[in-house]
Each structure stands twice: as C-alpha cells, then as structure tokens.
Amino acid sequence: MKLKSLILGSVAAAGLSTAGFAADLGVLTSLDVCDALGLSGLTISSDTNCLQISGGAIYEFRFGDYRATEDIGRIPFGNDPFALGTVNVDSIAPNSDPVTGNRNDWQSRVQAWLKFVGTADSDFGPAKAVVKLKGSDGYRFSNGNAASDAWGDNNPEGFFIDEAYVSVGDTTVIMAGKKGSIANFGDSEPFNYLKLFGYSKVDSGVGFDNDDTPAFLGGHVIQVVSDLGNGVSVAAGLENIGGDMTAFAPATANNLPNGYANNGQNAGTLVGVLSYAGEGVTAHVTGMAIGVLDGTVNAWGLHAGATGTFDQFKVRAAGAYFNDSAQSLNKFHGLVSGQATFDMFTLALSGEYQRKDVAGAITDGYGIGGSIGATVTEGVSINLGARYFNLGNLNGVVTNEGTTQVSAQLVAAVTETIKVTGELGGYFNNVTLPNAPGVTTDSVYYGAAELAWAPGGGFKSSIKGEVYSNSAYRFQFKAEKSFE
C-alpha cells in the first residue's frame, strides 16, 4: 500500500471513530508524502516522492588599485599539501607597473546554484537523489587587461554539476556519486578575532582546507556514515575515485592548478572519521590514505580537533599531519586557543606551530594572537587584537623573521537590519624579502569600513571600502539571496 494512502486512510478512520475525537483533530488541510517524511520548504510531491528545491545567487563587484601584493612575511606552508615552497604573508598593494593613464583594477562576478533533492521512504530509511547545479560568470581586469581566470580562484566558468549522488538510510547512510568529502576538519578555528597568520594561509584550517576542497578529497565517492548514539558517529569512504588533480607534476598545460596532472596517479583516497558531540564537548579524528586505487599509497594525512565549553570558558586544540614519501615531504600544523567571557569583556589567546621537512631540510615557525572584546552598549562592540608569526628556520637556516598585525575594530548595529563595521590597523615586520618592484619590507597601515544590510527574506548585501598606506585601495559591493 502506498505511504500516502496509508496515512490518509488512517487519519480518516480516526476522524470517523467518534465525533468528539474528530473535533479534537481540527481541520485537515493537506497531508502528503513531504509531510510524512518530515520535509519542509519549497517542495513538490507525487504519491511516493518529495522533491525539495533550493538555490541562490550572489553578485560581487570590486574596484580600485589592488591587484598586486606587498609581501610582509613568510610562513612554512599554505593550503596545498603537496606544495614545497614557503608561503608569503602579504597585504594588497597597487600595481607596480601600471599602463599609462589607467591604474584601475576591477572584478565582477555572478554565482548561482540550484539544488534538487528527491526523497522517498524505503525499508532502510529515506532514499534520496541529489543534484546540485552551480555556475559562475565573471570578469577580471588589471589596468584594463582582461585575465583568463575571471576571479582568480581557479573555479570553472559556466554551469556545471557540482553534486550528483544517491543516498539511503537514517542512522546509517550510504552515499555514492559526485559530492563533497566526509572528512571532518572542524574544531580548528582560533577564538581571537584576527585569527592566526598560518591558520589564514591554509584557507581557514589546520594543515588542510577547512571547506573540504583539497584536490584529493571529494569528487566521485562511495561513503558510509553511521550514528552510533550517545554523540558518537563514524564515517568511512573511498573518495577521489577519478583521480582528478592528484598527481604531483610541474606541467599545467591541461589548465589544472600548479603541481597537479590528471593522469590517474594517486587515485582513490580512503577516508575514515570518528566524531563525538556531547554536552559542551566536540571532538574528531580524520585519517586519509591517498592513492589506494593505483596500489601505491605515497601520501597520507591525519587531522584531529577538540573543543570544550565550560561555563564562561572555551578551550580548543587541533593538529594536522601530512606525509608524501614520493617527495620526502612531511608537514605538521597545530594550534591551541582559549576564550574567557566576563560580563561585558571577552578575552581570547591563541598559538600555532608549523613545521615542514623536505628531505631533512627544516622550515618551521610559530605564531601567537590575542584579542580583547567589549560590549559597550546593546548592539555596539569593540575588538582590539594582534597576531604575530616568527619564521624560525628556512630550509635549515636560522632566520627568526617576524611579522605582526595589530587592529582595532568597532561594530555597531544601527538598526535590526543595518550593521556598520570600522577597522584601523597595520602590518609590521623585520623580514628580508627579494628586492623586486612592488615587494618591500615597509610597514603597511590600513583603514576599512563596511555597511551591511539584511532586511530579511534571505537577502543580504554589503558595501566595503579599504585604504592602505602603500597607495592601494579597494571598494567592494556584494548582494546575495538564497531560498529553500
């Protein structure tokens, strides 16, 4: 018997049993398979399936003179696990060789996505088919010269299939197709408001990218996730089955990011995750073995993190390790962070350590950061913060080069829908960098102001302006709306 017919028949029988009970039921306006499955939002239903539709659009515009960088320091590594070189810490700068009479840089981009989730009941739990279409259309100009990559993020232009997979299950879910990774890289964000230099350069993570986009994760996958109860869950999966962008190679003729080639090497990443989420405590361990399909596991990694909340105190620790035997490369990145809230004040202190070993040549360093936040009045708060990174060794040579950023920030909720943010700060260093045009070791000061408007209905927009002492400036406008 169909699920919808069974539910409607049961309700009708119950309503006809006694007049008094029918009155208690009230008026039944609609009851279909979406209601039975507990699904809401924008839905379309048939007798057996519920189709959920969600999506959104984002527009971004930037204008100014900012398309160069001014190196202000260095750290051991960034968000590319296979990368061998030292990563620069930098701020925006004006173009060093502008076209005569035209110093302007600008970018314009539209992003959009549509997601369809079709769900039906099964003996094993909800059965789903998920299809997500994503698109990007943008232009980027530097001194009037168009660049091939419209936004500088290596994302493809036009619409493409971002996700296409099937899943079935409730407490245990089996998934197969094209989708993101099950790897857990959470519990790794420092609490101080400026964060840490090393944390920022690995794209908001510790050792690995925190939004699950390393080239060896996700893609074509087979995954199983199970909730064991009492806050414990486990997950296992075979990811990157296609081997896309996983083999280290200098050639980039196929338009892949630097250091990768789509030749099937290192295909297949075995991922395992153990997670816990209890009262006041979250923790996880994620393990990865890269290249299981071609029979040679040359690279593997671990990521672990934990957060504890105890009344007005929070503590966090995270660490990540990556080893690539083919390049005699191993890396470690760890951080600890704490936060305490006392009445109107919030204090935060964080520290990190990075180490990279390439065939015995050590590059390492440490960073610290802290902030003091105060709620002055309802809707008005102030943040004072600083962060520092010391590159202690560079390829086995002692350097002790340091980079510092200090900042003061004011956040004011003018109304329930309008927020104003202002910031003043500067970068200071004692770093020896290549003496090339546009690359200096001078201190850089900056000021920024942002007006954000969120009137409701899923619509958000903002206008932001930045001015730097090295003559760089940038104006940004952003508007977005999502629906579900």
C-alpha positions as CSV (number, residue, x, y, z in Angstrom):
1,M,0.0,0.0,0.0
2,K,1.3,3.5,-0.8
3,L,2.5,5.5,2.1
4,K,0.3,8.5,1.3
5,S,-2.8,6.3,1.0
6,L,-2.0,4.6,4.3
7,I,-1.6,7.9,6.1
8,L,-4.8,9.4,4.7
9,G,-6.7,6.3,5.4
10,S,-5.5,6.1,9.0
11,V,-6.4,9.8,9.6
12,A,-9.9,9.3,8.0
13,A,-10.6,6.2,10.1
14,A,-9.5,8.0,13.2
15,G,-11.7,11.0,12.4
16,L,-14.8,8.9,11.8
17,S,-14.4,6.8,15.0
18,T,-16.1,9.3,17.3
19,A,-17.5,12.8,16.7
20,G,-15.6,14.1,19.8
21,F,-12.3,12.8,18.6
22,A,-12.8,14.2,15.1
23,A,-13.4,17.7,16.6
24,D,-10.1,17.4,18.5
25,L,-8.3,16.7,15.3
26,G,-9.3,20.1,13.9
27,V,-9.4,20.8,10.1
28,L,-7.0,18.7,8.0
29,T,-5.9,20.9,5.1
30,S,-3.2,18.8,3.5
31,L,-1.2,15.8,4.2
32,D,1.2,14.3,1.6
33,V,4.4,12.4,1.3
34,C,6.5,15.5,2.2
35,D,4.7,15.9,5.5
36,A,5.0,12.2,6.2
37,L,8.8,12.4,5.6
38,G,9.1,15.5,7.8
39,L,10.3,17.6,4.9
40,S,9.5,21.3,4.5
41,G,10.5,24.3,2.5
42,L,9.9,24.6,-1.3
43,T,8.6,21.2,-2.2
44,I,6.8,19.3,-4.9
45,S,5.3,15.9,-4.2
46,S,4.0,12.9,-6.0
47,D,2.4,9.9,-4.5
48,T,5.7,8.4,-3.4
49,N,8.4,11.1,-3.7
50,C,9.0,14.6,-2.3
51,L,11.2,17.0,-4.3
52,Q,12.9,19.8,-2.4
53,I,14.2,22.7,-4.4
54,S,16.7,25.3,-3.1
55,G,19.1,27.7,-4.6
56,G,20.5,31.2,-4.6
57,A,22.5,33.9,-6.4
58,I,25.5,36.1,-5.3
59,Y,26.8,39.1,-7.1
60,E,30.2,40.7,-6.2
61,F,31.9,43.8,-7.6
62,R,35.4,45.1,-6.8
63,F,37.0,48.3,-7.9
64,G,40.3,50.1,-7.0
65,D,44.0,49.7,-7.4
66,Y,44.8,46.4,-5.5
67,R,45.7,43.7,-7.9
68,A,49.3,43.4,-6.6
69,T,50.5,42.1,-3.2
70,E,53.1,43.5,-0.8
71,D,55.0,40.7,0.9
72,I,55.2,41.4,4.7
73,G,56.4,38.0,5.9
74,R,56.6,34.3,5.3
75,I,55.2,31.1,6.8
76,P,56.3,27.4,6.2
77,F,53.3,26.3,4.1
78,G,49.8,27.1,2.8
79,N,46.7,25.1,1.9
80,D,48.3,22.9,-0.8
81,P,49.5,19.8,1.0
82,F,51.9,18.9,-1.9
83,A,53.5,22.4,-2.1
84,L,57.2,22.6,-1.3
85,G,57.8,26.3,-1.2
86,T,57.5,28.9,1.6
87,V,54.2,30.9,1.5
88,N,54.3,34.7,1.6
89,V,52.2,36.6,4.1
90,D,51.1,39.7,2.3
91,S,48.7,42.6,2.1
92,I,47.1,44.2,-1.0
93,A,49.2,46.7,-3.0
94,P,48.9,48.9,-6.1
95,N,50.1,47.6,-9.4
96,S,53.9,48.1,-9.7
97,D,53.9,48.7,-13.5
98,P,50.6,50.3,-14.5
99,V,49.6,51.0,-18.0
100,T,50.0,54.7,-18.7
101,G,46.8,56.6,-17.9
102,N,45.0,53.5,-16.5
103,R,45.7,52.3,-13.0
104,N,42.3,50.8,-12.2
105,D,41.5,47.2,-11.4
106,W,38.0,45.7,-11.3
107,Q,36.2,42.5,-11.0
108,S,32.6,41.4,-11.5
109,R,31.2,38.0,-10.8
110,V,27.8,36.3,-10.6
111,Q,27.5,32.9,-8.9
112,A,24.3,30.8,-8.8
113,W,23.3,27.4,-7.7
114,L,20.2,25.1,-7.8
115,K,19.8,22.1,-5.7
116,F,17.2,19.3,-6.1
117,V,16.7,16.6,-3.5
118,G,14.2,13.9,-4.3
119,T,13.3,11.8,-1.2
120,A,11.1,8.6,-0.8
121,D,10.6,6.2,2.0
122,S,12.3,2.8,2.0
123,D,12.8,-0.2,4.3
124,F,16.3,1.2,5.2
125,G,15.2,4.8,5.7
126,P,14.9,7.8,3.4
127,A,16.1,7.2,-0.1
128,K,17.5,10.3,-1.8
129,A,18.7,11.5,-5.2
130,V,20.7,14.8,-5.0
131,V,21.6,17.0,-8.0
132,K,23.2,20.4,-7.5
133,L,24.0,22.7,-10.4
134,K,26.5,25.5,-9.8
135,G,27.5,28.3,-12.1
136,S,29.9,31.2,-12.2
137,D,30.2,34.1,-14.7
138,G,32.8,36.8,-14.1
139,Y,35.3,39.2,-15.5
140,R,38.6,40.4,-14.0
141,F,40.7,43.3,-15.2
142,S,44.1,44.7,-14.2
143,N,45.0,48.0,-15.7
144,G,42.5,47.3,-18.4
145,N,43.9,43.9,-19.4
146,A,41.5,41.0,-19.0
147,A,42.7,37.9,-17.3
148,S,41.8,34.3,-18.4
149,D,40.7,33.4,-14.8
150,A,37.8,35.7,-14.2
151,W,38.1,35.8,-10.4
152,G,41.5,34.3,-9.6
153,D,40.1,31.3,-7.8
154,N,40.6,28.5,-10.4
155,N,36.8,27.7,-10.4
156,P,35.3,26.8,-13.8
157,E,33.1,29.3,-15.6
158,G,29.6,28.5,-16.7
159,F,27.1,25.9,-15.2
160,F,28.4,22.5,-14.1
161,I,27.3,19.6,-12.0
162,D,28.7,20.3,-8.5
163,E,26.9,17.3,-6.9
164,A,25.1,14.3,-8.3
165,Y,24.7,11.4,-5.9
166,V,22.2,8.9,-4.3
167,S,21.9,8.1,-0.6
168,V,19.8,5.8,1.5
169,G,19.5,5.4,5.3
170,D,18.6,7.0,8.5
171,T,21.1,6.4,11.4
172,T,23.3,4.7,8.9
173,V,23.5,6.4,5.5
174,I,25.1,5.1,2.3
175,M,26.1,7.6,-0.4
176,A,27.5,7.2,-3.9
177,G,28.2,9.6,-6.7
178,K,29.8,13.0,-7.0
179,K,29.8,15.1,-3.8
180,G,31.9,16.7,-1.1
181,S,34.1,14.9,1.4
182,I,33.1,13.3,4.7
183,A,36.4,14.4,6.2
184,N,35.9,16.4,9.4
185,F,38.3,19.4,9.6
186,G,36.4,21.3,12.2
187,D,37.3,22.3,15.8
188,S,40.3,24.2,14.4
189,E,39.4,27.9,14.4
190,P,41.2,30.1,16.9
191,F,38.9,32.3,19.0
192,N,40.8,35.6,18.7
193,Y,39.1,37.8,16.1
194,L,42.2,38.3,13.9
195,K,42.8,34.5,13.9
196,L,46.4,33.5,13.1
197,F,48.6,34.0,10.1
198,G,49.2,30.3,9.5
199,Y,45.5,29.5,10.0
200,S,44.5,32.1,7.4
201,K,47.0,30.8,4.8
202,V,45.7,27.3,4.9
203,D,42.2,28.7,4.0
204,S,40.8,28.6,7.5
205,G,42.1,25.3,8.7
206,V,45.0,23.5,10.3
207,G,47.1,21.8,7.7
208,F,44.1,21.1,5.4
209,D,41.4,23.3,3.8
210,N,38.5,23.7,6.2
211,D,35.8,23.7,3.5
212,D,36.6,20.2,2.2
213,T,38.2,21.1,-1.1
214,P,41.7,19.6,-1.2
215,A,42.2,18.0,-4.6
216,F,42.5,14.5,-3.2
217,L,39.1,14.6,-1.4
218,G,35.5,14.5,-2.6
219,G,34.7,14.1,-6.3
220,H,33.5,10.6,-7.2
221,V,32.8,8.8,-3.9
222,I,31.4,5.9,-2.1
223,Q,30.7,6.8,1.6
224,V,29.0,5.4,4.7
225,V,28.1,7.5,7.8
226,S,26.7,6.0,10.9
227,D,25.4,7.5,14.2
228,L,26.2,5.1,17.0
229,G,24.3,7.0,19.6
230,N,25.5,8.9,22.7
231,G,27.1,11.6,20.5
232,V,29.4,9.2,18.7
233,S,29.5,8.8,14.9
234,V,31.8,7.1,12.5
235,A,32.3,7.5,8.7
236,A,34.3,5.8,6.0
237,G,34.6,6.4,2.3
238,L,36.5,6.0,-0.9
239,E,36.9,9.4,-2.5
240,N,38.6,11.0,-5.5
241,I,37.9,7.7,-7.4
242,G,38.5,9.5,-10.7
243,G,42.0,10.6,-9.6
244,D,41.3,14.2,-10.7
245,M,44.1,16.7,-9.9
246,T,46.0,14.4,-7.5
247,A,49.4,13.6,-9.1
248,F,52.3,15.9,-8.4
249,A,53.7,17.2,-11.7
250,P,55.1,20.5,-12.9
251,A,53.1,20.6,-16.2
252,T,50.0,22.7,-16.3
253,A,49.2,22.5,-20.0
254,N,45.8,20.9,-19.1
255,N,44.8,24.0,-17.2
256,L,44.9,22.3,-13.8
257,P,46.3,24.1,-10.7
258,N,50.1,24.2,-10.4
259,G,51.5,20.9,-9.3
260,Y,48.7,18.6,-10.5
261,A,48.1,16.5,-13.5
262,N,45.0,14.4,-14.3
263,N,46.9,11.1,-15.2
264,G,45.2,8.8,-12.6
265,Q,48.2,8.6,-10.2
266,N,47.3,8.8,-6.5
267,A,43.7,8.0,-7.5
268,G,41.4,6.9,-4.7
269,T,41.6,8.4,-1.1
270,L,40.5,6.2,1.7
271,V,38.9,8.4,4.4
272,G,37.9,7.4,8.0
273,V,36.3,9.7,10.6
274,L,35.5,9.2,14.3
275,S,33.5,12.1,15.8
276,Y,31.9,13.0,19.1
277,A,29.4,15.7,20.0
278,G,28.3,15.7,23.6
279,E,27.3,18.3,26.2
280,G,29.9,21.0,26.0
281,V,32.4,18.9,24.1
282,T,33.1,18.2,20.4
283,A,36.0,16.2,19.0
284,H,37.1,14.3,15.9
285,V,39.9,12.3,14.3
286,T,40.1,12.1,10.5
287,G,42.5,9.9,8.6
288,M,43.3,9.8,4.9
289,A,45.3,7.4,2.7
290,I,45.9,8.8,-0.8
291,G,46.4,6.6,-3.9
292,V,44.8,3.3,-2.8
293,L,43.5,2.5,-6.3
294,D,46.8,2.5,-8.1
295,G,48.3,0.3,-5.5
296,T,50.8,2.7,-4.1
297,V,49.9,4.9,-1.1
298,N,52.6,7.6,-1.3
299,A,50.7,10.2,0.8
300,W,48.6,10.1,3.9
301,G,47.3,12.5,6.5
302,L,45.7,12.9,9.9
303,H,43.6,15.7,11.3
304,A,42.2,15.9,14.9
305,G,40.5,18.6,16.9
306,A,38.6,19.1,20.1
307,T,36.6,21.9,21.7
308,G,35.4,22.2,25.3
309,T,32.9,24.7,26.7
310,F,32.8,25.2,30.4
311,D,30.5,28.0,31.6
312,Q,32.3,31.2,30.5
313,F,35.4,29.4,29.3
314,K,36.2,27.7,25.9
315,V,39.3,25.8,25.0
316,R,40.3,24.3,21.7
317,A,43.2,22.2,20.3
318,A,43.8,21.0,16.8
319,G,46.5,19.4,14.8
320,A,47.2,18.0,11.3
321,Y,50.0,15.9,9.8
322,F,50.7,15.2,6.1
323,N,53.3,12.9,4.7
324,D,54.3,12.5,1.0
325,S,57.0,9.9,0.7
326,A,57.4,10.4,-3.1
327,Q,58.8,13.9,-2.3
328,S,60.3,13.1,1.1
329,L,57.9,15.7,2.5
330,N,56.2,15.8,5.8
331,K,54.3,18.6,7.5
332,F,52.7,19.4,10.8
333,H,50.4,22.2,11.8
334,G,48.9,22.6,15.3
335,L,47.1,25.2,17.3
336,V,45.6,25.8,20.7
337,S,43.1,28.6,21.6
338,G,41.2,29.7,24.7
339,Q,38.5,32.2,25.4
340,A,37.0,33.6,28.5
341,T,33.9,35.8,28.9
342,F,33.5,38.1,31.9
343,D,30.4,40.3,31.9
344,M,31.0,42.8,29.0
345,F,34.5,41.6,28.2
346,T,35.7,38.6,26.1
347,L,39.4,37.7,26.2
348,A,41.0,35.3,23.7
349,L,44.5,33.9,23.2
350,S,45.8,31.5,20.5
351,G,49.1,29.9,19.4
352,E,50.2,27.8,16.5
353,Y,53.2,25.9,15.2
354,Q,54.1,24.9,11.7
355,R,56.9,22.5,10.6
356,K,57.9,21.4,7.1
357,D,60.6,18.8,6.5
358,V,61.7,18.3,2.9
359,A,64.4,15.6,2.7
360,G,65.8,16.7,6.0
361,A,65.7,20.5,5.4
362,I,63.5,22.0,8.1
363,T,61.4,25.1,7.7
364,D,59.4,25.9,10.8
365,G,57.9,28.7,12.9
366,Y,55.3,29.7,15.5
367,G,52.5,32.2,15.7
368,I,50.5,33.8,18.5
369,G,47.4,36.0,18.6
370,G,45.2,37.6,21.1
371,S,42.2,39.9,21.3
372,I,40.0,41.8,23.8
373,G,36.4,42.4,23.0
374,A,34.0,44.6,24.9
375,T,30.2,45.1,24.5
376,V,30.0,48.9,25.1
377,T,26.2,49.1,24.8
378,E,23.5,47.0,23.3
379,G,24.5,46.5,19.6
380,V,27.9,48.2,19.9
381,S,31.1,46.3,20.5
382,I,34.8,46.9,20.2
383,N,37.6,44.5,19.4
384,L,41.3,45.1,19.9
385,G,43.6,42.4,18.6
386,A,47.1,41.5,17.4
387,R,48.8,38.5,15.8
388,Y,52.4,37.6,15.2
389,F,54.3,34.9,13.2
390,N,58.0,34.1,13.6
391,L,59.7,32.1,10.8
392,G,62.5,30.4,12.9
393,N,64.1,28.3,10.2
394,L,64.1,28.4,6.4
395,N,65.4,25.2,4.7
396,G,67.6,24.5,7.7
397,V,68.9,28.1,8.0
398,V,68.1,30.1,11.2
399,T,66.1,33.2,10.2
400,N,64.0,34.4,13.2
401,E,62.0,36.7,10.9
402,G,58.8,38.1,12.4
403,T,55.6,39.6,11.1
404,T,53.0,41.4,13.2
405,Q,49.5,42.8,12.6
406,V,47.5,45.0,15.0
407,S,43.9,46.1,14.7
408,A,41.1,48.0,16.3
409,Q,37.5,47.2,15.3
410,L,34.2,48.8,16.0
411,V,30.9,47.0,15.3
412,A,27.6,48.9,15.6
413,A,24.1,47.6,14.9
414,V,22.4,50.8,13.8
415,T,19.1,49.1,13.4
416,E,17.9,45.5,13.4
417,T,18.8,45.2,9.8
418,I,21.8,47.5,9.4
419,K,25.3,47.0,10.8
420,V,28.4,49.2,10.5
421,T,31.9,47.9,10.9
422,G,35.0,50.0,11.0
423,E,38.7,48.9,11.4
424,L,42.1,50.5,11.7
425,G,45.3,48.5,11.7
426,G,48.8,47.9,10.4
427,Y,51.4,45.3,9.4
428,F,54.9,45.5,10.8
429,N,57.9,43.2,10.0
430,N,61.6,42.5,10.2
431,V,61.7,40.3,7.2
432,T,64.3,40.1,4.4
433,L,62.4,39.6,1.1
434,P,63.5,39.8,-2.5
435,N,64.1,43.4,-3.6
436,A,61.8,43.4,-6.6
437,P,59.3,46.0,-7.9
438,G,56.3,46.1,-5.6
439,V,57.9,43.9,-3.0
440,T,59.2,45.8,0.0
441,T,59.5,45.3,3.8
442,D,58.0,48.7,4.8
443,S,55.2,48.8,7.4
444,V,51.7,49.0,5.9
445,Y,48.8,50.8,7.6
446,Y,45.2,50.4,6.6
447,G,41.6,51.5,7.3
448,A,38.4,49.8,6.4
449,A,34.7,50.4,6.7
450,E,31.7,48.2,5.9
451,L,28.0,48.8,5.8
452,A,25.9,45.6,5.9
453,W,22.2,45.4,5.3
454,A,20.0,42.3,5.9
455,P,16.3,43.3,5.6
456,G,15.1,39.6,5.8
457,G,13.7,37.2,3.3
458,G,17.2,35.6,2.9
459,F,18.6,38.8,1.2
460,K,21.9,40.2,2.4
461,S,24.1,43.0,0.9
462,S,27.2,44.9,1.9
463,I,29.5,47.8,0.8
464,K,33.1,47.8,2.0
465,G,35.9,50.2,1.4
466,E,39.7,49.7,2.2
467,V,42.6,52.2,2.0
468,Y,46.2,51.2,2.5
469,S,49.3,53.4,3.2
470,N,51.1,51.9,0.2
471,S,48.5,53.7,-2.1
472,A,46.4,50.6,-2.6
473,Y,42.6,50.9,-2.2
474,R,39.6,48.7,-2.9
475,F,35.8,49.1,-3.0
476,Q,33.6,46.1,-2.8
477,F,29.9,45.6,-3.2
478,K,28.1,42.2,-2.6
479,A,24.5,41.1,-2.7
480,E,23.0,37.7,-2.3
481,K,19.7,35.9,-1.9
482,S,19.0,32.2,-1.2
483,F,15.8,30.2,-1.0
484,E,14.8,26.8,0.3
